[in-house]
Amino acid sequence: MASMIGYKPGQGYWTRLGSALGFGAVVAFGASWVWSEMDRFGDLPFERLYLQGGLAAAILLLGGIFVYWLVYVRPKFGEFLIATEGEMKKVNWSTRREVLGSTWVVICISVIIASMLFVVDLGFSMFFEWIGVLDLRG
């Protein structure tokens, strides 16, 4: 990792590990999906289990190699992860109280806007029914 000379030896370890685990979970879910989709095929000249296992194993192996290459071998991606980790440490995260207060504001404003739209919709419905364009009773 010659291009990562400006970084400390252990820097980015947890970010790389978390990224690898996340990508690995996606690969595992993909292999599981392929396994379950193999039930859709009709009769095969050999045992279906061999095809399911072979495809799932191939996806896991190739996906694992790709994830390892992307996260641990490719220098630019590693530098990106390290830079992202550094920037995330600079973020001023909101407190629980601020998040709850903002959430209640959003909920209240949403209810107010929904109520206003309901009244406007009800008014339009009554108006169009009154002039005979809309028949809600029949």
C-alpha positions as a printed NumPy array, in Angstrom:
array([[  0.   ,   0.   ,   0.   ],
       [  2.574,   2.46 ,  -1.134],
       [  0.078,   5.188,  -1.985],
       [ -1.206,   5.326,   1.604],
       [  2.057,   6.674,   3.03 ],
       [  0.395,   9.688,   4.696],
       [ -1.771,   7.536,   6.966],
       [ -1.031,   5.857,  10.274],
       [ -0.607,   2.057,  10.216],
       [ -3.916,   1.147,  11.904],
       [ -5.935,   3.992,  10.461],
       [ -9.119,   2.951,   8.71 ],
       [ -9.095,  -0.592,  10.13 ],
       [-12.63 ,  -0.536,  11.512],
       [-13.975,   1.322,   8.506],
       [-12.478,  -1.265,   6.15 ],
       [-13.7  ,  -4.133,   8.303],
       [-17.227,  -2.725,   8.501],
       [-17.281,  -2.118,   4.757],
       [-16.048,  -5.638,   4.077],
       [-18.692,  -7.119,   6.384],
       [-21.431,  -5.032,   4.753],
       [-20.368,  -5.997,   1.229],
       [-20.003,  -9.601,   2.396],
       [-23.574,  -9.576,   3.714],
       [-24.797,  -8.365,   0.319],
       [-22.882, -11.187,  -1.393],
       [-24.291, -13.739,   1.079],
       [-27.851, -12.526,   0.493],
       [-27.227, -12.753,  -3.252],
       [-26.037, -16.355,  -2.911],
       [-29.077, -17.16 ,  -0.758],
       [-31.378, -15.609,  -3.353],
       [-29.794, -17.654,  -6.161],
       [-30.179, -20.802,  -4.035],
       [-33.89 , -20.154,  -3.53 ],
       [-34.485, -19.196,  -7.174],
       [-33.142, -22.543,  -8.373],
       [-36.407, -24.143,  -7.205],
       [-38.136, -22.547, -10.208],
       [-36.294, -24.712, -12.697],
       [-38.029, -27.846, -13.866],
       [-36.526, -31.302, -14.007],
       [-32.768, -31.386, -14.354],
       [-30.647, -34.305, -15.576],
       [-28.762, -34.226, -12.264],
       [-29.497, -33.501,  -8.625],
       [-30.713, -29.907,  -8.113],
       [-28.749, -29.645,  -4.868],
       [-25.462, -29.819,  -6.793],
       [-26.469, -26.898,  -9.002],
       [-27.724, -24.853,  -6.049],
       [-24.618, -25.514,  -3.989],
       [-22.262, -24.932,  -6.894],
       [-23.792, -21.611,  -7.885],
       [-24.036, -20.395,  -4.284],
       [-20.42 , -21.412,  -3.62 ],
       [-19.247, -19.705,  -6.822],
       [-21.07 , -16.496,  -5.89 ],
       [-19.629, -16.566,  -2.364],
       [-16.11 , -17.258,  -3.623],
       [-16.141, -14.65 ,  -6.398],
       [-17.932, -12.129,  -4.194],
       [-15.428, -12.673,  -1.382],
       [-12.506, -12.186,  -3.752],
       [-14.096,  -9.032,  -5.16 ],
       [-14.802,  -7.6  ,  -1.694],
       [-11.249,  -8.355,  -0.55 ],
       [ -9.816,  -6.752,  -3.694],
       [-12.064,  -3.698,  -3.375],
       [-11.573,  -3.037,   0.334],
       [ -8.031,  -4.244,   1.076],
       [ -6.076,  -4.276,  -2.196],
       [ -7.324,  -1.314,  -4.213],
       [ -5.493,   1.749,  -2.797],
       [ -7.899,   4.447,  -3.98 ],
       [-10.899,   2.771,  -2.357],
       [ -8.925,   2.342,   0.884],
       [ -7.946,   5.992,   0.828],
       [-11.577,   6.942,   0.252],
       [-12.663,   4.869,   3.263],
       [ -9.959,   6.412,   5.467],
       [-10.846,   9.946,   4.33 ],
       [-14.537,   9.239,   4.948],
       [-13.775,   7.974,   8.443],
       [-11.794,  11.15 ,   9.148],
       [-14.614,  13.385,   7.92 ],
       [-17.224,  11.482,   9.936],
       [-15.229,  12.209,  13.102],
       [-15.593,  15.937,  12.371],
       [-19.388,  15.822,  12.104],
       [-21.339,  17.618,  14.813],
       [-24.007,  15.025,  15.603],
       [-27.363,  16.148,  16.971],
       [-28.304,  15.252,  20.518],
       [-31.208,  12.931,  21.286],
       [-33.238,  15.904,  22.535],
       [-32.681,  17.843,  19.278],
       [-33.641,  14.829,  17.158],
       [-36.824,  14.202,  19.179],
       [-37.778,  17.882,  19.006],
       [-37.249,  18.007,  15.249],
       [-39.21 ,  14.775,  14.799],
       [-42.194,  16.168,  16.71 ],
       [-42.1  ,  19.361,  14.627],
       [-42.174,  17.31 ,  11.419],
       [-45.023,  15.114,  12.706],
       [-47.108,  18.118,  13.808],
       [-46.588,  20.026,  10.553],
       [-47.448,  16.884,   8.555],
       [-50.698,  16.465,  10.49 ],
       [-51.563,  20.157,  10.012],
       [-50.888,  20.022,   6.259],
       [-52.847,  16.752,   5.929],
       [-55.773,  18.316,   7.796],
       [-55.703,  21.408,   5.583],
       [-55.611,  19.277,   2.429],
       [-58.502,  17.184,   3.761],
       [-60.594,  20.321,   4.3  ],
       [-59.713,  21.667,   0.833],
       [-60.517,  18.289,  -0.759],
       [-63.809,  18.117,   1.127],
       [-64.64 ,  21.651,  -0.03 ],
       [-63.884,  20.822,  -3.672],
       [-65.927,  17.615,  -3.438],
       [-68.926,  19.484,  -2.008],
       [-68.58 ,  22.238,  -4.636],
       [-68.384,  19.821,  -7.577],
       [-71.281,  17.796,  -6.198],
       [-73.316,  21.015,  -5.779],
       [-72.758,  22.076,  -9.407],
       [-73.57 ,  18.563, -10.63 ],
       [-70.155,  17.507, -11.959],
       [-69.545,  14.881,  -9.278],
       [-72.033,  12.319,  -7.97 ],
       [-70.777,  10.846,  -4.697],
       [-74.064,   9.245,  -3.624],
       [-74.604,   6.875,  -6.489]])
